[in-house]
Amino acid sequence: MVLLHGVCTYPPKNLATIDHLDSRLSPERGKHNGKLRKVAACWECNNKRAAAEERALGLVELRRRSCNGGAYDVG
């Protein structure tokens, strides 16, 4: 993985990013108080995982979960 300094329009695929073990759309996000829930991941892997999750949820569910603050409002 590489670290990026400065601004670029499109990051390199192997850019180091922080990946949350519970995505912003997951009902599990925010339920693990005090536990570290992040790992290093390459930009390409992080984005592919997020895109696959969004495709699997479908547009209606994606909108429902991302409305008004994300997964915290699911219920």
Order of alpha helices (4+ residues) and beta strands (2+ residues): beta-beta-alpha-alpha
